[in-house]
């Protein structure tokens, strides 16, 4: 008697073992990847913009400041202080330009927003030609730009919160400058070159050729993000900006990533969205001072969630994606208190965004198989 027939006799579906193995792989833990000092460092530094902006009543700029800080730390190449400061400053300037562009388009037509999303996502995909480290930095800016479009659209169309493009840009630049200041203080104390804050991110900056499969995948990925933006903003879907945010979080950033990484991104995006939707139920029925207290409490919760993301980045990638997605979506939706019915829309558009990501990753696997079987030399160079 075969194993499959034994499982059927026991009432278990024949693919139950395979699903269990995949789930075990997706949620497998790497004890060496847990880095609480990194998470605590991010929390300590992030408390500065949190306290300043909450105390002054400008909490609508908190998201820009926190992500300017967080992404500057991820893009920090390490080395001598001069080298680090110049690289992070360049990253911050590009991010500030994208922040200004994205928030400036809050009242623009959906067509312009779709075109901007396509251009930025395509450029981020093609940044692989400038080395792996710059490619990672470009992908961080790509994610931030999609988040900016969602926040800008929400603030312009669905809330009464006043937000100025120049102030959002300044908040991003201030968060990045805060990280440069922290690294300067560390350099003053030790006067030695320091490694990358996130040493697991490749530091390679060597140039590489862009193969045809990689260019095609970058174009398809950009088209998928643009389509999600068009659906969300063109149809003015309730909380529709969750769709492009979920899609950009769920999709493979590069053709070379494995199926396991893809599954972890999809799972993390969905878990993070569900967690954010449940937490956003807390202020749904509150008003007045209770609403303000609930919103401020959720801002602290979102910050702690992002701190956990910084600590578990290489502990489990699915949980990391869940933490980042939850933190981002909580911050995006806090200026827009909503009723309980909105939670259904949030989860629905998240599922749609994850579905778009799954479709793109299926195409990526087809491109990878074709390049491996048809042109082995090119595929080897791409890896």
VOSEBA-317171 format. One line per 10 residues: number of its first residue (from 1); for each residue z, y, x of C-alpha. Coordinates in steps of 0.05 Angstrom, whole numbers. Layout:
VOSEBA-317171
NUM	Z/Y/X; ...
end
This chain:
VOSEBA-317171
1	0/0/0; -19/68/28; 28/126/37; -8/166/-16; 2/111/-68; 76/105/-50; 84/180/-61; 48/175/-128; 94/118/-149; 154/162/-134
11	125/216/-177; 109/263/-120; 40/295/-115; -1/271/-56; -3/339/-24; 71/353/-29; 83/333/43; 28/378/68; 55/438/29; 125/425/56
21	99/423/127; 61/488/118; 123/523/89; 165/496/146; 115/524/196; 112/592/161; 188/600/161; 201/567/228; 252/607/268; 248/625/342
31	320/637/365; 295/671/429; 258/723/388; 320/751/354; 337/818/385; 394/854/351; 403/907/406; 332/930/392; 346/935/317; 412/972/328
41	378/1020/376; 326/1036/323; 380/1046/270; 421/1092/315; 361/1136/330; 335/1134/259; 401/1160/232; 384/1228/263; 325/1245/217; 360/1210/159
51	422/1254/163; 384/1318/179; 333/1311/123; 383/1288/70; 431/1343/88; 377/1396/83; 346/1368/19; 279/1350/49; 282/1275/40; 209/1273/19
61	192/1279/93; 237/1221/115; 182/1168/112; 137/1207/160; 194/1219/209; 218/1147/209; 149/1117/219; 133/1168/273; 195/1143/309; 185/1069/295
71	112/1066/313; 121/1109/375; 172/1058/400; 124/1001/387; 67/1037/422; 111/1055/483; 76/1021/543; 137/1024/589; 133/1041/664; 148/1108/695
81	174/1163/649; 113/1207/660; 66/1151/642; 107/1133/580; 113/1204/556; 39/1219/563; 18/1155/527; 68/1164/470; 49/1238/464; -25/1218/458
91	-7/1167/405; 35/1219/368; -22/1269/368; -71/1220/339; -19/1199/287; -6/1272/270; -80/1284/258; -84/1223/213; -21/1246/176; -51/1314/164
101	-117/1283/142; -84/1234/95; -35/1281/62; -90/1334/57; -131/1286/15; -77/1276/-37; -115/1316/-88; -185/1295/-66; -231/1249/-105; -223/1174/-97
111	-291/1170/-64; -269/1212/-5; -205/1172/1; -245/1107/1; -291/1133/55; -232/1157/98; -198/1089/92; -263/1053/113; -273/1098/174; -202/1093/199
121	-198/1017/188; -265/1005/222; -245/1048/282; -179/1011/288; -216/944/288; -265/967/342; -208/993/385; -204/922/413; -256/945/464; -201/987/498
131	-152/932/511; -100/894/471; -45/946/476; -89/1002/451; -115/955/397; -43/945/372; -31/1020/373; -94/1032/333; -72/980/281; -5/1015/274
141	-40/1080/260; -87/1045/212; -28/1018/171; 5/1086/172; -58/1121/146; -63/1073/87; 11/1086/71; -2/1161/76; -58/1157/26; -13/1121/-23
151	45/1170/-14; -2/1231/-18; -35/1205/-82; 33/1191/-113; 63/1259/-95; 2/1296/-120; -11/1260/-185; 53/1229/-210; 114/1268/-186; 141/1338/-188
161	165/1335/-116; 137/1390/-72; 107/1364/-7; 69/1405/45; 17/1374/90; 39/1414/150; 112/1392/139; 93/1318/134; 53/1325/198; 111/1360/232
171	158/1305/209; 113/1251/240; 108/1290/305; 184/1302/304; 198/1228/297; 152/1212/355; 182/1268/397; 251/1240/382; 231/1175/415; 204/1213/476
181	271/1249/480; 310/1184/477; 269/1153/533; 281/1216/574; 356/1210/566; 352/1137/587; 311/1157/648; 362/1211/667; 417/1159/667; 382/1104/706
191	324/1139/742; 283/1075/744; 220/1051/711; 233/1015/645; 194/958/612; 164/963/543; 216/969/489; 180/912/453; 162/868/512; 129/816/469
201	71/863/452; 15/852/503; 10/909/553; -62/893/573; -107/955/574; -168/923/606; -235/936/572; -271/880/536; -338/868/502; -344/873/427
211	-378/810/404; -420/807/341; -368/765/302; -313/814/319; -354/874/298; -374/840/233; -301/822/219; -279/894/232; -332/918/183; -312/868/129
221	-239/884/138; -254/959/132; -296/946/69; -239/906/38; -188/962/50; -238/1013/23; -249/970/-39; -173/965/-51; -167/1041/-44; -225/1052/-93
231	-195/1006/-145; -125/1036/-139; -144/1109/-138; -211/1108/-174; -181/1074/-235; -116/1113/-228; -76/1048/-237; -2/1054/-249; 29/1043/-180; -40/1021/-157
241	-28/1044/-86; 14/981/-77; -53/944/-75; -83/975/-11; -15/975/23; -6/901/8; -77/887/30; -70/921/97; -3/887/110; -29/818/90
251	-96/818/126; -108/792/196; -116/851/243; -162/811/289; -210/753/286; -172/713/339; -107/706/300; -90/636/276; -85/609/206; -9/606/213
261	-4/681/227; -49/694/168; -5/653/122; 57/688/148; 27/757/135; 8/737/64; 76/707/49; 113/766/80; 73/818/42; 88/783/-24
271	162/772/-10; 171/844/13; 137/871/-50; 180/829/-96; 243/850/-60; 223/923/-63; 207/918/-138; 275/887/-152; 311/941/-113; 272/996/-148
281	301/971/-213; 367/1003/-193; 348/1076/-206; 301/1059/-263; 350/1077/-319; 392/1130/-282; 390/1205/-292; 420/1267/-261; 471/1258/-206; 471/1182/-214
291	396/1181/-200; 404/1224/-138; 460/1178/-113; 419/1115/-127; 358/1144/-91; 399/1164/-30; 431/1095/-28; 363/1061/-30; 339/1105/27; 395/1078/69
301	379/1007/46; 306/1016/64; 326/1041/133; 370/980/144; 314/935/122; 268/967/173; 323/958/225; 323/884/210; 247/884/217; 254/913/287
311	305/859/305; 268/798/277; 197/816/298; 191/753/340; 244/712/305; 199/698/245; 135/735/232; 136/723/156; 205/753/149; 185/811/193
321	125/826/149; 171/821/88; 220/871/118; 166/921/136; 131/915/69; 197/923/31; 219/983/71; 152/1018/64; 145/1006/-10; 216/1029/-25
331	204/1094/12; 136/1104/-21; 162/1096/-92; 229/1131/-87; 200/1200/-105; 173/1168/-169; 230/1140/-212; 201/1093/-264; 220/1047/-320; 227/972/-320
341	155/961/-343; 130/990/-277; 157/929/-239; 105/886/-271; 50/932/-247; 79/935/-177; 79/859/-170; 11/852/-203; -24/901/-156; 12/869/-97
351	-17/802/-117; -86/834/-121; -77/864/-52; -54/798/-24; -114/765/-57; -160/814/-22; -126/798/44; -134/723/31; -208/731/17; -219/770/82
361	-181/718/122; -223/663/92; -285/701/116; -251/710/184; -241/634/190; -315/623/173; -335/673/227; -289/639/277; -317/570/262; -388/595/266
371	-376/630/333; -341/569/360; -394/518/340; -455/560/347; -439/604/408; -382/573/448; -388/621/507; -381/683/464; -323/654/427; -288/638/492
381	-297/710/515; -271/736/448; -207/697/456
end
